[in-house]
Structure formats: structure tokens, C-alpha cells
Amino acid sequence: MDPNQIAIDAIRAAVAASPGNLELTRQLCDLLMRVGRDDEAEEQAKSALSRFPDRHGMKLLMAEIFFRRGKDSHAAAIVETLLKSDRDDASVLLLHSRLQQRRGDIRGAVSTYQDAVANDESARDPELESLLGLQDFDEPDAERIPDAVGMPFSGGDGFDSDGESDADDDIIPSVEKDLREGFESVGGMEAVKEQIRLKILYPLQHAEMYAAYGKKIGGGILLYGPPGCGKTHLARATAGEVGAGFLSVGINDVLDMWVGNSEKNLHSIFEKARRSKPCVLFFDEVDALGASRSDMRRSGGRQMINQFLSELDGVETNNEGVLILAATNTPWHLDSAFRRPGRFDRVIFVPPPDATGREAVLKIHLTGKPTDSVDYAKIAAKTDGFSGADLKSVIDVCIEQKLIEAISTGLPKPIVTKDLLAAAKTVRPSVSEWFATARNHALYANEGGVYDEVLDYLKVKR
């Protein structure tokens, strides 16, 4: 009989007798993978984790097996959860460093590796050091890693005597007024719209009732979901719906290479919104501005995040009348402190549109274009899983084809159903990769059930 199989049977029997023995489970998984039975190793680890879901060691073992199998997004989801509970665990930091190195984030991988070794000298890994270019370094040295953005500010508080930021106000984006497009310009998303109404619109439209109950007007909503599903457009429509100003903020409006300027820019943006209230203050790609501080232990970017949290809290000023929305494709990278009450305390999943929503999106995008008896329901049925951006791409492809025909024949013809269906066959839904990653986080890093809506959308049993 195969000696490996004899060993596997023996260890499997031992695990069955003592299912909570982490070392035995690890030995069994290692042996299974050594003989090429990776699927069995993964199933064994999943079984152990399902029995002991709160065991730190079982979670780490699952993450290590995912990493060894090349399932990096699965591994990353678990690692992020483990780091939130213990930022100093050298084994977790080491795996985190390997994940960063594999995806090309060498700077982050070096910093994380140095943290791991600083916490536990036995965590040294010569192979990883070679990959990171650290083989000639005798001691971890954080100063070898340049950090040009957001170093701790030591040259004053960054604000002038009247509390205003001394950053150049000309570089701050302007507040848009009198937006004409409201929720009618957003196809579908009825459940999402209703949540925004409850949190943002009704407090402004029924201010006296909220005042009677001592409820302030303000607060934040975090919109998350796959790219191209209308999060930014929804934010603009929110401002148009209530007649508020709209101040859209991107990464480049805040981040600055000079020490302390990012914090100044952020303060100036909030001050402009406060002077323009009622105002919808919208942060796009907010995860880039509020990344988890557990990943920034050696970076001055923590200072900017602290500034962001302080502005949201309105510690020294009043945010009443400032309606704060933010959008992200990767909410799991956002520091958990942003989801505390009074900040982005309402987290809303913005999925691809359903069939009714797809019909509405198609009608909006085809408005003003030559069409003839378009069967929107039929096209919607053939575009399941398409984002709003994907549907726009379908229409763009269709129009390009109609233009080619018109130029060749000299006779422009209207867009009909078959034209759109033919175009739809050439466009692939862009959200599949996002849902693959989101599913991992929803299964393995779903603290407080924040990603339950993702699992519901995917029809995954919990």
C-alpha cells in the first residue's frame, strides 16, 4: 500500500478523534497538498473552520491553503479579518506580506514583512526576503521605505488663526448648484433610493419634524458595489432631488506630496461644503482616502485618516446640513472606524440593475436617439448581470454599427430590437470579477453581517 496513503489515513483518523487539534489538521492538509490532493486539503480545512469558526488558527490555516492554491482574494479576505483582531500576529503579517508581494505591492510587502520580524524574529523568511530585495539587510529598517505622501505633519496645525485651512482654495473643486436631474434620471434602484430618502432627503424636506425629535440633519451613507452600477450618478441625483449643492471630491483633490497638505485640503473641502449647505458632499473612491490603518503602521497616511474622521465628527465645527455620501468598489479596504455612528453609519449595496432597472437604464440612454419599436423587456432579459455601464456599452456598440451601415448605404436607419440584441452578444458583463472577490469577503470577513446583501444577491446560503 502507498506509504503516503497510510500516513494520510492515520492522520485523518487522529483528526476525526480530535477535530479541534489544529496541529493535526495542519499536518493532514500539508500531506494532502504534498501529494497533489489540493482539493481534499481545502475541503478538510473548510470542514475544520466550519466546526470552529472563531478559532484564529483555523482561519489562518484556511488562508494559507487558499494562498498556496493561488486563491489570493480568498486568502486576503481572511487575512484582513485576522489583522483587525490582532495587528501584531507575526504569522498573519507574514502571509499578508506574501499576498502583497504576489500582487506587486513591493513597498507594502516590505513594510509588512518588517513588522512581522519586529514582532517575532523567528518569522524571518529568507525566500521572501530574496523576493523583496531584503537579503542584504541585517535589520528591519522602516526608513528604507520612502513615504512621500502624508508624512506626520510637524510644521504647525495647517490652519490659520480663524480656523480656515491655509490651503489654496482655488484647487478645491467648486460646488455645483441647481442640478436639474433627480431620481427620475436613475434607472431602477428603488430600494437604494428609498434608503437615501430616509437618511438624507426626508430630514431636509421635513426639517421641523426632525427638529421636534431632536434629530440633526446630516450624517453619511456609504455606497458600495461593482463598478459601473451608477453610484456616482446616484449621488448627483440625490443633490438634484433635494435642490442641494453638490461637491464631488476625488483622490487628486485631497492627496498631496507635501507634508500636511492632504489634511489641509480635506479641511478646506469640508469647510466649503459647510459654507454651501444644504450640500451633498460626495467622496468617490473613498477607500483610497480612508484605507485601513492596520495597513499603514509606518505611513503618515494615518494622520490624514484621523483628520478625515475628525471632519466627519464635526469636532470643532457643525456638519448639520452637510449630507455626506461616499462610494467605493472595495468597502473591505475602508478603515472600520468610518462605519461608526455619525459617520458612514448606513452602508448600502448598489447591485447591477434588475430586469426592470435594465429597461429603465436602456430607455434613459436611448432618449434622443432614433429608435423604432424597441422591445426593452426582451433586451433586458438578454442582459442579465449587466451593469449600467455595460448597458451603455451595448448601446455604443449598436450605434457604431448603425453608423457604419449608414455611411456605406447613405441611408440612416433607426435602432431596432435586433440591433441591440446583436450588440449585447459582443459585450461581456464586467461585474463577474468583482463578485468573485466580494463573495470571499462576505463569506470569510463579514463582521456584523455588513455584506449580507452580497450573499443574498448571489443566493449563497449562510
C-alpha positions in Angstrom: 0.0 0.0 0.0 1.2 3.6 -0.7 3.0 4.8 2.4 1.6 8.3 1.8 -1.9 6.9 1.9 -1.1 5.0 5.1 0.1 8.2 6.7 -3.0 10.2 5.4 -5.4 7.5 6.8 -3.6 7.6 10.1 -3.7 11.4 10.5 -7.2 11.5 9.2 -8.3 9.1 11.9 -6.5 11.2 14.5 -8.2 14.3 13.3 -11.6 12.6 13.5 -10.9 11.6 17.1 -9.7 15.2 17.9 -11.2 17.6 15.4 -10.2 20.6 17.4 -6.5 19.8 17.2 -5.1 22.4 14.9 -1.7 20.8 14.5 -3.1 17.5 13.4 -5.4 19.3 10.9 -2.4 21.2 9.6 -0.3 18.1 9.2 -3.1 16.4 7.3 -3.6 19.4 4.9 0.1 19.7 4.3 0.4 16.0 3.5 -2.6 16.1 1.1 -1.1 19.0 -0.7 2.3 17.4 -0.9 0.9 14.5 -2.8 -1.1 16.7 -5.1 -4.5 16.3 -3.5 -5.2 20.1 -3.1 -9.0 19.9 -3.3 -9.1 17.4 -0.4 -6.8 19.7 1.6 -9.1 22.6 1.0 -12.2 20.7 2.0 -10.5 19.4 5.1 -9.6 23.0 6.2 -13.1 24.2 5.4 -14.6 21.4 7.4 -12.4 22.3 10.4 -13.2 26.0 10.1 -17.0 25.3 9.9 -16.7 23.4 13.2 -14.5 26.1 14.9 -15.4 29.3 13.1 -13.9 31.6 15.8 -10.6 29.8 16.1 -7.8 32.1 15.0 -5.5 29.2 14.0 -8.2 27.6 11.8 -8.8 30.8 9.9 -5.1 31.2 9.3 -4.8 27.7 8.1 -7.6 28.3 5.7 -6.0 31.4 4.4 -2.6 29.7 4.0 -4.2 26.9 1.9 -6.0 29.4 -0.3 -2.7 31.2 -0.8 -0.9 28.0 -1.7 -3.6 27.3 -4.2 -3.4 30.7 -5.8 -6.8 31.8 -4.5 -5.4 35.2 -3.3 -8.6 37.1 -3.0 -10.0 34.3 -0.7 -6.8 34.4 1.4 -6.8 38.2 1.5 -10.4 38.3 2.9 -9.4 36.1 5.8 -6.1 37.9 6.5 -7.8 41.3 6.7 -10.2 39.9 9.3 -7.4 38.4 11.3 -5.4 41.7 11.3 -8.4 43.5 12.7 -8.5 41.3 15.7 -4.7 41.1 16.2 -2.5 43.5 14.3 0.7 42.1 15.8 0.4 38.4 14.9 3.6 37.7 13.0 2.2 34.7 11.1 -0.7 36.7 9.8 1.6 39.6 8.9 3.9 37.2 7.1 1.1 35.9 4.9 -0.1 39.4 4.3 3.3 40.3 3.1 3.4 37.4 0.7 0.0 38.4 -0.7 1.2 41.9 -1.2 4.4 40.7 -2.9 2.4 38.5 -5.2 0.2 41.3 -6.4 3.1 43.6 -7.0 2.9 45.9 -4.0 6.5 45.5 -3.0 6.6 48.6 -0.9 3.7 47.5 1.2 5.1 43.9 1.3 8.5 45.1 2.7 6.8 47.3 5.4 4.5 44.4 6.4 7.4 41.9 6.5 9.5 44.2 8.7 6.6 44.5 11.1 6.3 40.7 11.3 10.0 40.3 12.0 10.0 43.1 14.5 7.2 41.3 16.4 8.8 37.8 16.1 12.3 37.3 15.0 11.6 33.7 14.2 9.2 34.8 11.4 12.2 35.6 9.1 11.7 34.0 5.7 14.9 34.0 3.5 13.0 33.2 0.4 10.5 36.1 0.9 13.4 38.4 1.7 15.0 37.5 -1.6 11.8 38.2 -3.5 11.6 41.6 -1.7 15.2 42.5 -2.2 15.9 42.4 1.5 18.6 39.7 1.5 21.4 42.2 2.2 19.6 43.9 5.1 20.8 42.9 8.6 17.9 44.5 10.5 14.4 45.7 9.6 14.6 49.4 8.8 11.4 51.3 8.1 13.4 54.3 6.9 14.4 52.4 3.8 10.8 52.7 2.6 10.2 56.2 1.2 6.8 57.8 2.1 6.4 61.0 0.1 2.7 61.4 0.8 1.1 62.3 4.1 4.1 62.0 6.5 3.3 63.1 10.0 2.8 66.9 9.9 5.2 68.7 12.3 5.1 72.3 11.0 2.1 73.7 12.7 -1.6 72.8 12.6 -2.1 73.6 9.0 -4.8 76.2 9.6 -4.8 79.9 10.0 -6.0 81.9 13.0 -9.6 81.9 12.1 -9.8 78.1 11.7 -9.8 78.1 7.9 -7.4 76.0 6.0 -4.5 77.9 4.6 -4.5 75.5 1.6 -5.2 77.3 -1.7 -9.0 77.4 -2.1 -8.6 77.6 -5.8 -7.6 74.0 -6.0 -10.7 72.8 -4.2 -13.5 71.6 -6.5 -16.4 74.0 -6.8 -19.9 73.4 -5.5 -22.4 72.7 -8.3 -25.7 74.4 -7.9 -29.2 74.0 -9.4 -28.7 70.4 -10.6 -31.8 69.5 -12.7 -31.6 65.8 -12.7 -33.1 63.9 -9.8 -34.0 60.3 -9.1 -36.0 60.1 -12.3 -32.7 60.1 -14.1 -31.6 56.9 -12.3 -32.9 53.7 -13.7 -34.2 51.2 -11.2 -32.5 51.1 -7.7 -35.8 51.7 -5.9 -34.7 50.1 -2.7 -31.5 52.1 -2.7 -33.4 55.4 -3.4 -35.7 54.7 -0.5 -32.8 54.3 1.9 -31.3 57.6 0.7 -34.7 59.3 1.1 -34.9 58.1 4.7 -31.4 59.1 5.6 -30.9 62.3 3.6 -33.9 63.6 1.8 -36.7 63.4 4.4 -34.6 65.2 7.1 -34.3 68.2 4.7 -37.9 68.1 3.4 -39.4 67.7 6.9 -36.9 69.6 9.0 -39.5 70.7 11.5 -40.4 67.1 12.4 -36.8 66.1 12.8 -36.2 69.1 15.0 -39.1 68.2 17.2 -37.5 64.9 17.9 -34.1 66.4 18.3 -32.7 64.7 15.2 -30.0 66.6 13.4 -29.8 66.9 9.7 -26.6 65.2 8.4 -24.7 62.0 8.6 -23.2 59.8 6.0 -24.0 57.0 3.6 -21.5 54.6 2.1 -22.5 53.2 -1.3 -20.6 50.1 -2.4 -20.9 47.6 -5.2 -19.3 46.6 -8.5 -18.0 49.4 -10.8 -20.3 50.9 -13.4 -23.5 50.5 -11.4 -24.3 54.2 -11.0 -23.0 55.1 -7.6 -21.6 58.5 -8.7 -24.7 59.3 -10.8 -26.9 58.4 -7.8 -25.0 60.8 -5.6 -25.5 63.7 -8.1 -29.2 62.7 -8.5 -29.6 62.9 -4.7 -28.4 66.6 -4.7 -30.7 67.3 -7.6 -33.7 65.6 -5.9 -33.5 67.9 -2.9 -32.2 71.0 -4.5 -28.9 71.0 -2.6 -25.4 71.9 -3.8 -23.1 69.1 -5.0 -19.4 68.9 -4.1 -17.7 65.9 -5.7 -14.3 65.0 -4.3 -11.8 62.7 -6.0 -8.4 61.3 -4.8 -6.4 64.0 -6.5 -8.4 66.8 -4.9 -7.1 65.6 -1.5 -3.8 63.8 -1.7 -0.7 66.0 -1.9 3.0 65.1 -1.9 3.9 67.8 0.6 3.8 67.2 4.3 0.5 68.1 5.9 -1.1 69.4 2.7 -3.5 66.4 2.4 -5.0 67.2 5.8 -5.3 70.9 4.8 -7.0 70.1 1.6 -9.5 67.8 3.3 -10.4 70.5 5.9 -10.8 73.1 3.1 -13.2 70.8 1.3 -15.4 70.2 4.4 -15.4 74.0 5.1 -16.5 74.8 1.6 -19.4 72.3 2.0 -20.3 73.8 5.3 -20.5 77.3 3.8 -22.7 76.0 1.0 -25.3 74.0 3.0 -27.5 72.3 2.2 -24.8 70.5 0.3 -24.2 66.9 -0.7 -20.5 66.2 -0.2 -19.5 63.2 -2.2 -16.3 61.3 -1.9 -15.6 59.0 -4.9 -13.2 56.0 -4.3 -13.2 56.8 -0.6 -11.2 53.6 0.2 -8.2 55.4 -1.3 -8.6 58.2 1.3 -9.7 56.1 4.2 -7.8 52.8 3.9 -7.5 50.6 6.9 -4.9 52.0 9.3 -3.7 48.5 10.1 -2.1 48.6 6.7 -0.4 52.0 7.4 1.6 51.3 10.5 4.6 53.1 9.1 2.9 55.6 7.0 1.9 59.2 7.7 -1.3 58.5 5.8 -2.7 57.6 9.3 -2.6 61.3 10.1 -4.9 62.1 7.1 -7.3 59.4 8.1 -7.5 60.8 11.6 -8.2 64.2 10.0 -11.0 62.7 7.9 -12.6 61.1 10.9 -12.4 64.4 12.8 -14.1 66.3 10.0 -16.9 63.7 9.8 -17.5 64.0 13.5 -17.6 67.8 13.3 -15.5 68.0 16.4 -14.7 71.7 16.1 -17.5 72.7 13.6 -21.1 71.8 12.8 -21.9 69.5 10.0 -25.6 69.9 10.2 -26.9 70.4 6.6 -23.9 68.7 5.1 -25.1 65.4 3.6 -22.1 63.1 3.1 -22.1 60.3 0.6 -19.2 58.2 -0.4 -18.7 55.4 -3.0 -16.3 52.5 -3.1 -15.8 49.3 -5.1 -13.8 47.8 -2.2 -15.5 48.6 1.2 -13.4 45.9 2.9 -10.4 48.2 2.5 -12.0 51.0 4.3 -11.0 51.6 7.9 -13.7 50.2 10.2 -13.8 53.4 12.2 -15.6 55.1 9.3 -18.6 52.9 9.9 -19.2 54.1 13.4 -22.4 56.0 14.3 -22.5 59.6 13.0 -20.0 58.8 10.2 -20.8 56.4 7.3 -23.3 54.5 9.6 -25.5 53.5 6.7 -23.8 51.1 4.3 -25.9 50.5 1.1 -25.2 47.8 -1.5 -25.7 49.1 -5.1 -26.0 46.0 -7.3 -26.3 45.7 -11.1 -29.8 46.7 -12.1 -32.6 44.0 -12.2 -34.7 43.4 -15.3 -37.0 46.4 -14.5 -33.9 48.6 -13.8 -32.2 47.5 -17.0 -35.3 48.5 -19.0 -35.2 51.9 -17.3 -31.4 52.3 -18.0 -31.8 51.4 -21.6 -34.7 53.9 -22.1 -32.6 56.7 -20.4 -29.6 56.0 -22.6 -31.6 55.8 -25.8 -33.5 59.0 -25.2 -33.0 61.4 -28.1 -31.6 58.7 -30.4 -33.5 57.3 -33.4 -35.3 54.2 -32.4 -38.2 52.2 -33.8 -40.4 49.8 -31.7 -37.6 48.7 -29.3 -38.7 45.8 -27.1 -36.9 46.9 -23.9 -38.2 43.9 -21.9 -36.6 41.5 -24.4 -33.3 43.2 -24.3 -33.4 43.4 -20.5 -34.0 39.6 -20.4 -30.9 39.0 -22.5 -28.6 41.3 -20.4 -28.9 39.7 -17.0 -25.9 40.7 -14.8 -25.1 43.7 -16.9 -24.1 46.9 -15.1 -25.4 50.3 -16.2 -22.0 50.9 -17.8 -22.3 47.6 -19.6 -25.7 48.6 -21.0 -24.3 51.9 -22.2 -21.5 50.0 -23.9 -24.2 47.8 -25.6 -25.8 51.0 -27.0 -22.5 52.5 -28.0 -21.6 49.3 -30.0 -25.0 49.3 -31.6 -24.7 53.0 -32.6 -21.3 52.4 -34.1 -22.6 49.5 -36.2 -25.6 51.6 -37.4 -23.2 54.4 -38.4 -21.1 52.0 -40.4 -24.2 50.8 -42.2 -25.5 54.4 -42.8 -22.1 55.5 -44.2 -21.9 52.5 -46.6 -25.6 52.8 -47.8 -26.0 56.5 -47.5 -29.3 55.8 -45.7 -29.5 56.2 -41.9 -31.9 53.8 -40.2 -33.4 53.8 -36.7 -32.2 51.4 -34.0 -34.4 48.4 -33.6 -34.5 45.5 -31.2 -32.4 43.1 -33.2 -29.6 45.7 -33.5 -29.4 45.9 -29.7 -29.6 42.2 -29.2 -26.7 41.7 -31.7 -24.7 44.3 -29.8 -25.4 42.7 -26.5 -23.8 39.5 -27.7 -20.5 41.3 -28.2 -20.4 42.8 -24.7 -19.5 40.7 -21.6 -20.7 41.7 -18.1 -17.9 43.4 -16.3 -19.0 42.6 -12.8 -18.1 38.9 -12.5 -14.6 39.5 -11.1 -15.9 42.0 -8.5 -18.5 39.5 -7.3 -15.9 36.7 -7.0 -13.9 38.9 -4.6 -16.9 40.2 -2.8 -18.2 36.7 -2.2 -15.0 35.8 -0.4 -15.2 38.8 1.9 -18.9 38.1 2.5 -18.1 34.5 3.5 -14.9 35.0 5.4 -14.8 38.6 6.6 -18.5 39.5 7.1 -18.3 41.2 10.6 -21.7 42.3 11.8 -23.3 41.0 8.6 -22.3 44.1 6.6 -22.1 42.1 3.4 -25.2 40.0 3.8 -26.8 41.8 0.8 -24.0 40.5 -1.4 -24.7 36.9 -0.3 -28.4 37.5 -0.8 -27.8 38.8 -4.3 -25.6 35.8 -5.1 -28.1 33.4 -3.5 -25.4 32.0 -1.2 -26.7 30.2 1.9 -25.2 31.3 5.2 
